Structure formats: C-alpha cells, structure tokens
C-alpha cells in the first residue's frame, strides 16, 4: 500500500510503532510517517525497514537519529525546526515513544519552547503483557528496567514492595532469572507472576506461576528476546472496621486519644490519621 503525502500541522508528532509484528502499526501512524517534514528515530534502520514494508517513501527525506547518547544540540535543532513551522515525527525503536525510550528530552524541550506535541498511538509491550499476563489490571505500576547490579536491584525491589498494584518491569533475557531470584527474597515467594517473551513475534512465550516457580525455571533456562516481567500485588490483609473500633474502645480505657490511635494504627498497620479521627469520635461518645 502506497501512502500519499498529505498536509501535517507544525509541531512534534510521536509515532507508536509495532513491538514485533509489522502489521500492528496503525493507518494514522503511517500517514504521519508519510507526511512529516522531518523523520526522527531511536533506530534509523528499523524505521526505514518498517516504512519499506508498508510502502511509505522517504521522498528525499533523511531519517535523523535520536538516542540516549544524543547531544542537547540534536534536540535543540529538532525543536527549532518544529517551532519554525515544520512537522517533526519521532518513532521509538519499538512500541510507544517515551516508554523506556529517549524521546522524553525531546518532548520536554518542545513543550518548554511552546511547540505543539501530539501522538499517533500504537502498540505497547506494557499493555500487551498486562492483557496476556493474567494478573490484575485495575491498577499497575511500570518500573521500567531495574538496575543491573544485584544490590541496586534489590534496593529498587524493596521500594516497590508496598505498591498495591501489579508490577510491570522490562528486563534483559540474560538477567531475567536473577531479577526473579531477587524478587523471591525481597517481595516473597508466593506472589503470582508472569514472564512474557517476544510478544507479538513468532516465538512468543507467556509463562505463569509464583515468583518462586518462575525463578526456579529461569535459573536454568536460557532465553532470548524482549522480556516483560509481571509480579502481582502483595495480598494485604483486609482490616475489619469493627475490629479497629473494638480495639480503640479498649485502648481508650487506659490511654489518651493520641496514644490509643497510635497503638491501634500500628497494630493494624493502617494510617494513623484515619484511626485518630475515629478515636476522637469514640472519646466524645
């Protein structure tokens, strides 16, 4: 299919591209790539290949590179062109721009300069993994890539331990087993977990189990490709309001309102402010 070059408004256009299967790109994304005055990519070769597959001509345009090692001058030049009335389209190597991707500095600089910023959305490994992963999707926390060294990675996991949401992490296939082993130690062995590999590609794999089961499997299994690890939220024990009220009544018999609230809040691991307000009401009664 050949895409005819159309009129595209001046500004910065972020373009979502496939995470694997080339046909997952949207028609709007192809229109933007066909029409933009300036093409920018995290990986120029992958964008050129994608455009060739879908019959989108360069028409004399050159794809400029923007990656994590790009200098500020590159960002400044691109923003200046958008501010001067040109349309600048940026594509990540795979998936949505700015998600574990160097496009953030470009977006920030464009907004500071008053340049229009918009997006032609597309696939995302985060959302795709959540759909096939089988864990709760009502709340999730994307942690990106955790540190590569074990001590730093365990520190990062400890910071995530109390998050009441499904954790979503990208990881190198070489470190997936180590990440899961550290998660057993820091987050607990029994949390539900899923490892997704090569999503939308020929050798797509999704493996479910507890964190312990996955850690044991991938400790001795070599894998390749893009990896997304999902870890379910901790199962917080539900606190019965009547239990809190009963405990407060007993504590108020011997303690001040402040001390009783602090004691009960610590006992049930609930916010002190909430318990204090309840203690005030009970003391008045």
N, C-alpha and C positions, 0 to 999 in steps of 0.2 A: 504494500500500500504506500503510495507516494503522498506526502503531506505538503500542501500548498502553503507557502509563506504568507502569513497574514499580518495584521497590524497588532502590535503588542504595546501596552502602555509602558511609559518610562518607569524604571524602578528595579527592584531586586526581586526576582522570581525564584523561589526554591522549588525544586522538582523532585518528587518522590519517584524512585526507580526500583525495579524488581530486586528482591533479595536472592533470587535464583532463577526461576523460570522467566524468560524474556517476555512472554506474552502477558505477564501480570501488570505491565505498565498501562496507565490509563490513556484514553484518547486525548484528554486535555493536556497531559504531560507531553505527549508527542507534539501537539500543536504549539506548546510553549517552546520546545526544543527547535521546532521548525522555524519559529517566528522571531526568536530573540536576536537582538543585535550582537550580543556578546555571550559566548558559551564558556562556562567555568566548571571544572570538575575536580573532585578529590583525586580521581584516577582518570586521566585523559584517554587512555587506551580503552578502558571499559566503557566509557561513554561513547566513544567513536564506534565501538563494536555494536553497542545497543542501537545507535542511530542507523548503522548499516543494516542491521537485521530488520528494522522497521521502515527502511526506505526513506529516512529523513536526511536530506542532503545538507552538506556544510555550506554550499553556495559561497565559497570563498572565505568563510569564517574559520578562525583558528580557535581550537579549544585550549583555553588557558588553565594552568594548574593552580589549585589552591589546596595545600595540605598542611599538616600540623607544623611543618618546618618553614612554611612561607613567611616572608618578612612582612612587617607592617606596611611597607611601601606597596606591596601587591594589593592588599586590602584597600588602602587609600586610593590607588589608581582605579580599582573597580567601582568604588563608591563614587568617585569623581565622575566617571563615565555615566553612571546612573543618574547622578544629580544634573548632568548636562543634557539629559533627555533621552538617553539610550536605555534599552531593556537588557538587563543582565540576568541570565539564567544560570543557577548553580545546581549541580547534581552531586550527591554523595556517591561513593563507590558502589554502595548497595543500600537499599531501603530509604528511609526518610532522612533528609538533611538535619543536622544538629543533634541527632541521637547517636552518641558516641562518634562524633564526626566534627571536623574542624571548621564547619561553617558558622559557628557561633560568633566568632570575632567579626566576621563579615556582616552578620545580621545586626550586631550591636553597633558597629560603626555606621551602618546605613541609617539606623534609627536616630543616632546622635546627629547625623547630617540632615535629618528631615526627609530622607528618601523613602518612598513607598516600599513596603515589604509585604509580599504575599506568598502564597504557596499553592502549588498544584499537587495535592496529597497523593500518596501511593502506599505500597506495602511497608510493613514494619515487622522486623523479627520479634520485637517485644510483644506486639499484639497477636501475631500469628502463634507464638509459643503459648500465650495465655489461652487462646482458643483451643489448641490441641492438647494442652498440658494437663487438663483435668483437675486443676486446683481452683480455689475460689477466685472469682474475678470482680467481686463487688468492690474490692479495694486492693491495689497493688502498688509496690514501690520498686522503681527501676534504679538499681545501684550501679549500672554500667559495668566496667571492668574493675574488679577489686585489685589491690596491689599484688605484684608478682611475688614478693618475698613473704615467707610464712608468718613472721611476727607481725608485719604490717597488715597482712590479710586477716589474721585472727583479731587484730585490733578493730579492723573495719567490720568484721562479723559481730563483734561484741556490741558495736554501736548500732547494729541492725537488729539485735536480739529482741528488743522490746517493740519493734514495729508490728502493729496489728494489721498486717496486710501480707499478701503473697509477695515474696521477694523475687525479683527478676534480675538475673546477672548474666552478662556476657563473659565468656572465658575462652582462653586458648585451649585447643584439644589436648595439648601437652600438660596443661595444669588442671584439667577438669577433675581428675582423681584427687589431686592434692586439695583443691577447693572443697570437695565433698568431705574429705577426711577431716579437715579443719572445722567444717560445719557440724560434723558429728560431735566434736569436742566442745564447740562454743554454743551451738544452737540446740543440740540434743539429737539423739539417735533416732527418735521415733517420729519426728516431723515428716509429713508427706512431702515427696519431692518428685520432680520430673527433669530429665535431661533431654533436650531436643537438639538434634544434629542435622545439618544440611536441609533446613526447612525449605520446602517447595522444590527441592532438587531430586535427582534420580535416586540417590541413596539416602533419602530422608529416614530418620530414625527417631522414635519417641519412646523412652523407657521410663516407666513409673515404678515407684517403690517408696520405702522410707529413706531418709538420708543415709542411714546405716547400710541398707541394702544396695543403694547406688554406689556408695563409697567402696564397698567390698567388690562390686562388679567392675568398676572402672579403675580400681587399684591394679588390676591385672589385665585390663583390656586396652589396647592401643586404638585410638580413634583419630579420624581426620575430619577436617571441615569446620564450618562455623558452628559454635556451640552456645546454647542458651540454657541456663540452669534456673529452675523454679523451685523455691522452697516455701512450703505452706506456713501460715502464721502459727505462732505459739497458741496452744489451747488454754486461754485464760479461764480460770475457774469463775463461774458466774456467782456473783455475790447477791444474796437474798437481802432485800431491804429490811425485812422483819428481823433478820439476824443482827443487822447493824443497829437497829433501834433497840433491840433487847440488850445488846452489849453496851450501848450508850447508857441505858437506864441503870444498869448495874454499876457502870463506871462512875456515873454522876452521884451515886450514893456516897462515894468516898473521895471523889476528885473534883477539881474545878472544871468549868466548861472547857477551858483551853486544854488542860491535861487529859480530860476524858476524850476529847476529839482527837488529840494526837495519838493516844493509846489505841483507840479503835481504828483509826486510819491506818496505822502501822500494822495492826493485827490482820486487817482485811485487805491490805495493800490497795487502798483507794485514796483519791485525792483528799487531803486534809481539809481544804476549804469547804468541800461538799459536806463532810461529816460535821464540821464546826457549825454550819448553818442548822443542821438537824439537831445538834446538841443544844443550841440556843433555844430552839422551839420547845424541846423537851424540858429544859430547865424552867422556862416560863410557865409551862403547864403544871 
